[in-house]
Amino acid sequence: MLFKKLKDMKTDEMYDLASEIRDYVVEVVSAGDGHLAPNLGTVEMTLSLYKIFPPDEHVIVWDTGHQAYTHKILTGRAKALSGIRKLGGISGYPSIRESIYDNFGVGHAATSLAAALGIECAKKIKNENESQIIAVIGDGAMTSGMALEALNQIKTVSSRIKIVLNDNGMSISPSVGQLSQTILNRLRTMKAYRKFDAKLYQLFSDAILKTFNEKIKGSLKKLLLPDNFFEDFGLKYMGPIDGHDIKMMVRTFESLKAVEGPAVVHVVTQKGKGIKYAEDNPRKFHSVSMINPSNGVSMEVKKGWYSYSDVFGRVLSQIADNDDKVIGITAAMEDGTGLSYFHSKHPDRFFDLGITEELCTTFAAGASTKGLKPVVAIYSTFLQRAFDQIIHDVALQNLDVVFAIDRAGLVGQDGPTHHGIFDISYMNLIPNMKILAPSSLEELSAILKSVIGKVHGPVAIRYPRLSEIASIDDVIYAKPLKDPFKWEKLKDGKDGTILAVGSMVKVAMKVVDQAENVGFKIGLYNCRSVKPLDMEALNELRASSRIWTMEEGSVIGGFGSAIMLKAPDLRSKIDVIGIDDDFVQHGTRSELMDISGLSQEKLSLKIFSELKIKIQEG
C-alpha cells in the first residue's frame, strides 16, 4: 500500500508525490468522468493526514466522498482509478464493499461525524480503543443539520473524535450561511495568528519548550479568537492551517495525535489546486466529463442540446417575470438545478439555503402560508432527506409548494447513492401530493406553466438527467396544458397497450414502432400524471388485451403498483416494468437502463416474446 511509504518520506518527496497524484487525477478524470476540482484540493491534506494517521492503524471516515480520490490511490486503488465510475469499475465514492479502508459508504453530505461517533461507540463497547477515529468533512457539509446535530453530541457522549475540517469556502457552489460566511471566514482569515504561530514554532521547536509553546499559543488564541465556535462545543481547535503546506500539516497532525479529547483541525484548501482553469472556475470543474486536460475545454460540446435542468431554470425565470410571488429555493445546487438562470434575473427571490433539504422544504411551506409560490429544486436522491418535512409541513397542510425533482431515475456514473429511483414511491404514498412526469423538454415547460400558481396543494414534477436537441425558443414558449393530469393517447393498438411515464415515453415509442414493423399493433399512452391516475383513461383500457406499465423508478410503490391498487380488475393483464427491488450500480445511463431491462432492446425482446407466446397459445 502506498500510504505505508509516507512514514519515511521527507517533505520534498511528499510534494513530488502530490504532483504525481494531481497529474494522474487530471489524466483519469479528463479522459472519462468524475469529480475534478474537489480532488485537486485535497491531495496534500490527505498525504499529510495518512503520514501521521495510517489508515491501517486508525479509522478515517470521509464525508460526501467526492474528494477522496487521493485516499483511493493511497489505499491500493491507483490502477483501478482509470476505471472509476465506469460499469464494473470502482465507485466514485468510498464504499464499504470496495475496500477495508473505506470505513463508511458515502455520497450524500454530512454523514461523517454521526458515522464516526457510532464507530467510536462500537469500538468502546468492544474495548478496541487503541486507534483514533477521524472524520474528514468539508465546510459545506458542516452547515448541514445532521453534522451540527452530531457536533452538539460530541462532548455529551465523552467522545475523543478528531475532525479535519476541509475548508475551501465551497460545497459545489460557494458555501452559504452564517457558519461559513462569518464564523469560518473569521477563523480562516486570522493571518496574524497564523504568522505568529509559525514564528513560535521556529522559536520554541526544542522539545523542552514544547509545553511552554502550547501555553503561549493558547493565550494568543484567546486574544485573537475570543469566540471560537468549535471550542464552545467542547472541542480543542487547531488552525487555521494552509492545506497545501505539507510541513505545517504534518506538524499539526502530530500535535492532534497527542490530544486526549475531541479536537478539530481547520484546514484551508483551494478547490482545483494546481490546475489554473479549475482554480479559476471550481464550480464549473467540480464534476466533469471528457475534457481537454491542458485547458479544460469540453470534448463533448453538442450544439442545440439542452438539459431538463436548463429548461427548468429558464422557464421558471420566465414565469417569475410575470408573477412576483414566485420564489426559487435550492440546497447548495444552484448550477446543477438550473436555478442560476433564475438567480441572475430574480436575485431577491432566489434562496440557496446550503445543504439543508429539510430546511428548504419547511422554508417553502412557511412562505406558502403567506401567499408566495415557492418552487423547491432538489435532486431526487437528496430530497429523500426531507421526507418527514414533505409529509408533515407541506402535504398535511395541503400547501402550494412545487417540488422540481431533478435527476429522477438512473443518473449514471454517480451510482446508487445518487440514482433517483424512489421518488415516485415515496411521493405516491403521501395524501394531497400530485406527481407529474414530463416526457420531453417542451412538456416540462408546459407543465411548469400549468402548475405554478394554478394548482392547489403540493405538486412534484420529476424529470431525468438528460439532454435533448431542441429549439430553445420553442421550448421556453410552449403553451400550458389544458389539463396536466390527463394522459395523452399517442397510439392505438389491438395487441396491447403501453402506459409509459416520463423518460420512458420516447423509449416506448421506439418499441411500438419496432413492433409495428414486425406485425404487432401496440397502443401507447403518455402518462404524464402519475398521481392522480387518469381513471377515465384506465376505464378505456379495460378493453385492452394486455397492459405494460413502464417507469424509470422502483416497481414497489410506483406507478404500475398504484394502477394495480386503484384498478384491481386489471391486475391479471398488467405487467409492471421498472427498477427491481435493488440498488443499481454505477455506469453510463444507457448501460444501466439495459441492465435494468429498460432499454429499447430489452423491452422489445420482452414484449415481442410475450406476444408470440400469446399468439401461439391462442
Phi, psi and omega in degrees: 000134183297328183297335181291338179280344183294328184306320184259005182281141173275166184303315181298322180293325178291323176295320178297317179295320178301319179295319179295317180296316181298316179297321182292319178298315178299317180299313183293311185291319182294332181277345182222259187200140176164184180268117185263294187304316181297325181283330176294332184278347187245013185295302183296323180298316181292318179300315181294319180297316184283341173293320183267328180237077180303134185291351173272353179246339184228161180258116180245123183248120180268145177262142179064303171099350181279009175240019189253020180295321177298320175304315180295319180297316183290337184255034169093013183241028181298310180294321182292342182299333180295340178253016183298136177070004177266157180303123181084352179268185181285158181286155174282357182228160173302141182216128182294343177277351187259324185204146176292344180271353172268094189284343179204135179284133184224177182167321173267151185282157168077022179266343192296318184293315180296316180296318180297320178296320178294319178296317179297318178300315180298320181291327177295312182297326180270007181057041176246071188255011187282336183263157176273147175252119185236129176251127177256117186225143178275162182294328177294317180292330181296339179279351183284151184302316183295324178296318180290326176297317179293318179301323181292340184258351187304311181290322183299321182266015178055044182282151173248017186303146175246136182242132171252111181267108178274105188252104174243012178074012185214155160258267164258307168272168177305139181295144183240167176100167184296322182299315182280312189285334182244303187291305181291325179297320178297319180290317186287343182257013179281070184295326181299316179294317183297318179294318181293324178300318180296320180292322177299320180298318179293320184287321185245040182285343179296137184303327182296329185262009184300315181297318179298319179301314181296322179295317179297317179298321179297318178295320181294321178300317180296329180285313185274328182237070185298329179241110181244117183308312185287322179292333175294336176271002177093013180258141171287130182258131178231123180133192359284149178235155180289117183287003177240005176262096186298318182299315180293319180293318179301315179297319181293317180293329174296318177294321179300322182298331183274350181287130183283317184264194180290148182206159176230133172254120182267108183252123180262118182238168177247118178295129182088011186311132173092345178237112192303315183295329178283325176295319183288330182219068183296335177292315181295322185258021174300309177225130185225167177214125174052076177240160171286117186296340182279331183226355177080005181288133182295140177265001185237035181291124179240108181289137178085003179262138179225144179270162175299325179296317178302312183295317179304310182298318182291316182291320178299322177297319179296317178298317181292336177300328184251004181214104185282003177265353180281129176233150179247134185229137175214167183246078177064026182227049181301311182288314184299325182273351183088002182288355176299328176296313180297316181301317183294328182266331184225063185300330182283349181243017178251134183226109170260112186258017179077190184281072187217069184300324178296315178299315180304318183292313181286328172303314179297319179299315179298317180297324181295325181297341181250022170094357176282167182240081185284139174239118183258113182256110183217144175299146181308312184296328180278332180294340176306329182293339184256022184305314181296317182293325177299316180289303192284317188266335182252298188291319181301324179268359179052050183273154183277081178237130177258126176259113175269102188265097181280161177057037175285139182093205183277125185261349177101233193293341178291337170081198192298334179286345186239349178299137180259064187257004184247355188294322177299316183296313184280339174277328185298328185275359185265120177302148180076345181284139174241141185234125178238147182222101180291148180259358181203169177297318180298320181289327175299314179301314181296319180294315178304316181289336181275342190250312187297118180078003184237340181247128180278140179092174183288141178227133175250128177244113184255137179211155191273172172273080184220158171237149179224153175280133185197160168274113187297328178293318179297322181292309185297324184262020175300143183279151176299156178279148177296318178212103183293348183262009176259139177282155181249120178280121181258331182210145170264152179199136182275343185264003180142173183222137175258129172254105187250143182247130170054242184298340182279349183295312182293325176295315181297324179298321177294323177295316180297316179297318179295321179297321180297326180293336181252014171098007178256144176247107183244131177280161182213132174242138169271103184267073184294334179260107178280324175210121004285153174288150177277092185292331178296317178294320179297324178297321178295329184284355178296341179273350182284140182284334184207141180229131173243126174261139182230124179215144177268067182192177182296137179287339180278114180079009184270203184296308180298321179298321180294322179295318179301325181283316184281333181231071185300335180289347179265356187303321185293338182251003183261135172242113183273120182242126179185208180275127179294172182287073183197165173269137184266136181292185177263158183162181176292158182298320181295322177297317183287326175298320180292315179300324182277000179079020184250006176282160179303319182297312182292321180292319179297315180301316181295310185290318181296320180295322178294319181292321179295318178297319181296318180295317180297319180292324180292000000 
